[in-house]
């Protein structure tokens, strides 16, 4: 049996982990390896959280996997890059901690779990900065077959929109359609890729260790009980088995790894300054943040997000909630531009998705409102014939796409300035014909070109918009998750507002503040932060175990 029914859990454990994403599972595995009894509580109906539906990439510099694959790196170079990327917000002690601990976490996963990571040929997001790496710091996941464990495939969250291909395979497509036969074969076999492969491998590793995994177990209360903790669990889904719907369990140590608060409207309005569209697991409602605050935890980087531009098609739903898809590939490919209500481009569309999203919330000083939201992806029929848009079939427009025979007509449909859009396209086309973007430099760097179309020369990111009809889809500022939350130290110990550790309480993942302090050094920074801190939690618990 993959999971344990809540009524059958033990009365007490050495360690209870709240959340079953990559952070929670890595902390659980490393802790269990020290001989400690571990319980993992997941409030949703399936395991994996946002990790399971993510791209699954971990940004980890100077790992042995990089060197084995022939990619050059060093701790010194990684430290130089993090200094530039975080611009003073990441203290030297934390930089040293990350460049030391991230490779150790990668080695632990390779040597002690079923996780199989593979270096990607992706560049860091700012190759112009000191210490940047041209490739190898982002780690993909090998395709995972859950067939060995009956019921495992059904117990892990399904992907929200990513197809069953690895991130490396996706990158190699450069916007081209996926092999339909390969997709069919993998879907039929239940193969998991990307974040699903990462979580599947971690869950299988937890089963190897007989770790108790419980679904539909929302933690609603956390109280100190002597030198231990008492967790109250809403067991409503299991109440048929017991007189009371609630159950409690005693823990020597508690690890909060329950995701961010992006799906909690009240917390969003209280902590975030701009409107965002989440595309993470809808179970991320800030439960862990609220629990930590209830016992005196401090906050850090609370306004930070893992930003991403989003295409939110009206047909895109996940877990019964309106959702969306990352739009960075569509924005990068040649034959498209992104404009604001004035019909003007406002950013290099091939910029990394995190930094790009910041520009959406720029304020128009004349109105005091966002200058670049709403925004629109504009493309021509040649683009539509070549590339899928939010999962569409090339050459086949979707009913939710706006279309017109002229740019001015398209602008009217979008309620944007026709004159502005026409002038923008004329200027853009003049440079795109020459492979040049004089306004924003799109396609001028290796990181820009990585997701472009290598068959489109001289610039993989630029082509003029010339073929009617023209199309438009809205682009929103979105998030992969919130990136601020409970304040924690290098061991993952939750800290009070005064900076003192709360005995026996730890945090990792998006419920805690990102280790990068609102910076995004490269693809996979979200999981890099989560897994590295979770590994550090497990190391600390193992070192202080009496077993």
N, C-alpha and C positions, 0 to 999 in steps of 0.2 A: 504494500500500500504506500502511495507517494506521500500523502498527508495524514496527520493524526487528528481525529475528531477532538474538538475542544474538551468535551467531558472526560476524555481519557488522558489528558495531560497530567503530569505529576503535580503535587502540591507545591514543590519548590525546585528551583534550578540554581546552578551556580551563576549562569548568565541568561538573561532574557533579551532577545533582540526584537525591536519593534520595526517591522518592514522587511520585505523580502526582495528588494532590488539588489544590485551588485554590491552596494556598500554593506547592507545588512548581511548578505550571504558570505562575503569575504570575512567580515568580522566574526561571524559564526564559525566558519571553517578554521580560521587561525586559532580561535579560542578553544574549539573542540580538540584541536591537535595537542593542546596542553593537558588534556584529560579532564576538562571541565564539562559538566552537563549543560547543554544549550537548548533553548526553546526559541523558535522563530515564530512571531505572530504577524500575520498578514490580514489586514481588514477586508481586502477585496476577495472576489471569488476565485481569483487565479494568482499565481505567484509571479513576481518579477518586476512589478511597478513600471516606472518609466524606462528603466534599463532594458526591459524585455522588448519594448517597442522602439527603442532608439537605434541609431546606427552602430552602437556597440564599440566605438573606437575609444581607445585610451591613449592620451598624450603622456608619454613617459620617455624622457630623454635618457641617453646613454645606457640603454638596456643591453643585456647580453644578446637579445634577439636582433637588435640593430647591427651589432658587430658580427654576429653569425651570418647575417645577410649581406655583409660587405659595406654597410653604411657607416661612415665615420662620425664619431661624436666623442665628447668628453664632458666630465662634470663641470670643468671650468667654463667650457663653451656654453653649456646649458645655464649655468649661473649668470653669465654675461647676458644671455638672451632674456632670462627672467627679470634681471635688473631693468633692462630696457622696456620689456613688455609691461611691467607693473609700475614703472615710473616712480619708484620710491615708496609705493604703498605696501610692498612686501619686504619686511625687514631682512637683513642679511642672515639672521639665524633661521628664518623660515625658508629662505632660498636654499641655504645649505641643507636644511632638513629635507626639502622636496627632492633635490637632485641626488640625495643619498637614499631616501626611502622609496621613491618611485621605482628605481631599478630593482631594489630588493623585493618589492611587491610583485613585480613581473617575474622575477626568479622564483618566488614562492609559488605563484600560480602555475608556472611551467613544471616545477619539480614535485608539487604536492597535490595538484588538482587535475581535473579533466580538461581544464581550459587550455586551448591551443591558440596562441596569438601569432599574428604574422605582420611584420612591418610593411607599411604602405609607402609607396613612392611619392607621397605627398610632401610638399614643402611646408615649413612653418609659415605662419600668416604674415610675417614681416621679415623677408629675407634681407632687407636693407639694415636691419638692426644687428649689433654685434652678437656673435654666438649663434645666429640662426642656422638651422640645418636644412639642406635642400631636400632631404627625404629621410624617412625611417623612424621618426619620433612617434608618429601615429600608429597604433597597433590595432589591426583588424582581427577578426575571429574566424577560425577555420569553420567550415560547414559542420553542423552538429546533427547527428542522427540519434533521436531519442528512443529508437526501437528497443534497445536493451532493457529499458525500464517501462513496463506496461503501465499506461496511463500518464506517463510523464508529459507527452506532447499536449494532452488535453488539460494539464494542470498549469501550464505556463501561459501567460498572456499572449494572445495573438498579436501579430504586427498590425498597426493601425493602417498603414499604407505601403510600407516598404515591401517589395517583392522578395521571394526566397532566393536572393543572390547575396554574395558577400559584398562588403563595401569595396573591396578591391575590384571585383567584377563590375560593380556599378560605376566606379570611377573610370574603368576602361571603356565603358559604353560611350562616354562623352555625349550623352543626350540621345543616343540611338536607341531604337526599340530593343527589348530583351528577347532572347530566343524563347519562343512560345513553348516549344517541346521541353526545354529544360525546366521552365516554370511548372509545366504540367507534371513532369516526373517528380520534382521535389515536393510539390504540393500533395500529390498522391501518397508520397512516402512519409509525409510529416516532417520533412527536413527543416531545421531551423538555421537561420543565418543572422548576421549582424548581432543586435542586442539579444535576440532570441537564442542565438547560439551561445552567447556569453552566459546568460541566465540558465539555459539548459545544462551547460557544463557545470555551473556552480551548484545547481540543485542536485544533479547526479552525484557530485562530490559530497554534498551534504547527506545524501542517502547512503553513500559509502561509510559515513561516520555515524549513522543512526541518529542524526539530529532530528528532533521533533519539529515538523513544519505544520502550522495550523492556519487554515483559511477562515475567512469570515469571522475574524477575531479582532475587533476594534478595541484598542485600549482607551478607556474613558477616564481612568483615574490612576494617579501615580503618587504614592505617599511613602515617606521614609518610615521604617519600622525597626527601630533599634539601629543596628549596623547593616540592615538589609532594606529591601524595597518591597512594597506591596502594590501589585498592578491589578486594577479592576478591568475586566474584559466584558464587553457587551457581547453576550453569547446568544442574542436573539435568534439567529439562524439555527442555533443548536438547541433551543429551549424545549423541543420535543423530547430531548433526552434527560431533562432535569426539571426540578420544580421551579427554580429561579433562572431567568434568562441571563443574569450576570454571574460571572465566576471570577475568582481572584487567584493569583499565583504569587508566591514569594520568590524573590531573586536576590542573590548576593550582589550582582552587578547588572545594570541595565544599559543597553546600547540603543539609542534612538536613531533610526535610519529610515524614517518613514516618508521621505520626499519633501518637496517644497509646499508652498501655500498658494500656488497660482490658480487653483480652482476654488478658492475661498474668496468670495466677493468682498466680504467685510474686511479681511486682512489685506486684500489687494488695494482697496480704497484707502485703508489706513497707512499702508507702507509704501506703495508704489505711486509715482507721480504721473505716469502715463497709462493710457488704456492699452491692454495687451490681449492677444489671442493665444491661449495655451494650446499646445498640441501634444501634451504629455498625458500620462494616465490620469483620468478624472478623479481617481481616489486621492490625489495629492491636494488635500484640503487643509494642510497645516496642523494636523493632529499632534505631531511631535513637537512642533514649535509651541503650541498651547500647553502641552504637558510640561515641557521644560520651563516655560515661564511661570507655571503654577508652583514650581518648587524653587524659585529664586534664580533661574538662569538669566544671564545677560544676553544682549543682542549684539550682533556685529554685521556690518554690510547689509543691513536689512532691506535697502532699496535696490540691491543688485539683482540682475536677471541674467540668464543665459539666452541672449536675444537671437532671433531668427526671423527673416521675412517669411510671410505665410500667404499662400493661396488658400482661401477658405471657400471652396466650392459649396453651394447649398446642398449638394449630395454627399458631402463628406461628414460622416458621423462616426463616433467611436464610443462604445459603452453607453449608447443612447444620448450622447452629448454632441452638439455641433463642434467640429474640429477642423483641421486643415492639414496642409502639406508644406514642407519646406519649399521655398521658391527660389533659392539661391542658384540652382542649376539653370532654371528657365531664365533668370535675370542675366546670367553670364553668357549664355549661348548667343551666337551672332544672328542678327535680324530682329532684335527686340530692344526696347528702351523702357525705362521706368520714369514716370512723370508725376508731378503733383497737380493740384487743382488749377494752377496757372498754366498747365501744359508744359512745364519746364522740367528737364532733368535736374536732379539735385544731389547725385552721388555717382561714384563709380560702381556700376551695377555688379561688377565682378569682385568687389571687395569682400573680404570674409564676412560671413553672415552676422556675427556678433557685433562687429564694429559698424556694419552697414545699418543694423537695426537702430543704433543710437540716433541716426540722422532723422528718423521718422518723427521723433519727439522734439526736434528743434522748434523753437517758438518764433512765430511771426511777430515782430515787435509792434507792428501796426494794429494787430487784432488781439494779441495775447493768446492766440490759439496755435495749435500745431501747424507748422508751415508745410509739412510734407505728409500729412495724413488727413484725408484718404490719398492713396497713391494708386497708380494704374500701370500694369504691364501692357505695353502696346507692341503688337507684332503684326507682320504681314502674312499673306497666304503662303509665301515661300517658306517662312519659318514654321508655320503650322504643318506644311507638307513634310518637313524634315524631322521635327522633334515632337515628343509628347509634352503636353502641358497639364500638369497636375494629374498625370496618369491617363490622359486622353490617348486615343489612337492617332498617330500622325496622319494628316490629311482629312481627319474627320472632326469638325468643330463640335463642341458640346453645346447643348441648349442654353447653358448658363453663361456662355461667352457672348459678349456684345460684339456686333459686327456691323460694318458699313462699307459702302463702296468708296468713300472719301474719308480722309483724315478729319476734315471739318465736321462731317456727319458723325463720325465716331466720337469726336469730342463732345458734341451735343448730347449724345446718348449717355456719356459719362459725367455730364455736368461740369466739364472742365473747359478752359479757354480754347476755342477753335483756333484763334489767331496764334496763341502761344504754342499749341501743339504743332501746327503747320510749320511755324518758324523753327521750332526745335528739331523737327524731322529733317527739314532742309539743311540746317547746319550740321546735324549729326551725319546725314548721308554724304555730305561733301568730304568729311574726314574719313568716314567708314570706307568709302571707295578706295582710299589710299592706305587703309589699315591703321588709321590714326584717330585718337580721340583727344582733341585739343582742350576740351573742357575739364575732363576728369582722369584722363590717362588710362582708360579701360583697356585691358589687354597688354599693358606695357611691362608687366612683371610676370615672373614664372608662376607665382601663386595665383594671379589672375587667369593665366592661360591653362592652368591645370584642369579646370572643369569646362574649358572651351572645346570647340570642335577642331581637332587637329587637321581635318581635311579642308578647313576654311582658311585660306591664306590670302594676304600675308598675316592677318591677325585672327587667331581662333575665336576671339570674342566680339568681332565687329563685322557687320554686313549691313548695307543700306536697306531701309524699308521702302520697297518700290512696287510690290505686287499686291494689287487690290484683289479681293476685299481685305480690309484691315480689321484687326481684332483687339479686344481689350478685356482684361480680367483684373479685379481689384487685388491689391497687395496690402497686407496689414502688418503692423509690427506684432510679432509673436514671441513666444518663449518656449524653449525646451524645458524650462523649469525656473523657479526662482533660485537665486544663488546666494542669498543672505539668510541669516537665521540665528540659531543658538551659537553663542560664543564658545569656542573650544581651543585648547592648546595643542601642542605638537603630538601629544599622546591621545588626542580625542577626548580628553576630560572636559566636561561641560563646566564653564566658569560662571561665577556670579558677576553682577555688574561691577563689583570691586576687583574682579580678576582672580578670585580664589576658586580652586577646584571644588565642585560639589561631589562629595565622597560617593563613589560607586556609580556615577552617572556619566555616560559617554555619548558622543554623537558623531555621525559621519553621513556624508551625502548631502542632498539639498536641504535637509532640515537644519543643517549647520551652515555657517558662513564659509564661502568658498576660500580655499587656501590661496587663490590668486587675487583676492580682493578686487573683484569686478573687472579684472583683465582676462583676456582670452588668448593665450599664447599660440595655440594651434588646435586643429581639429582633434576632438577627443579630450579637451580640457575638462569638461564636466565630469566624465568618468575618471579622468586622471586624478582630479581632486578627491572624488568619492572613494575610489578604490585605495588610493595611497593612505588617506586618513583612516579608512576602515582597517587596513592592514596594520597601521600603527596602533590602533585600539587593541587589536588581537595580540600584537607583540607585547603591549604593556600588560594586558591581562594575563598573558602566559608567563611573563617574567615575575609577576606578583602572585602567581597561583601557589597555593600550599599543597597542591596535588603532586 
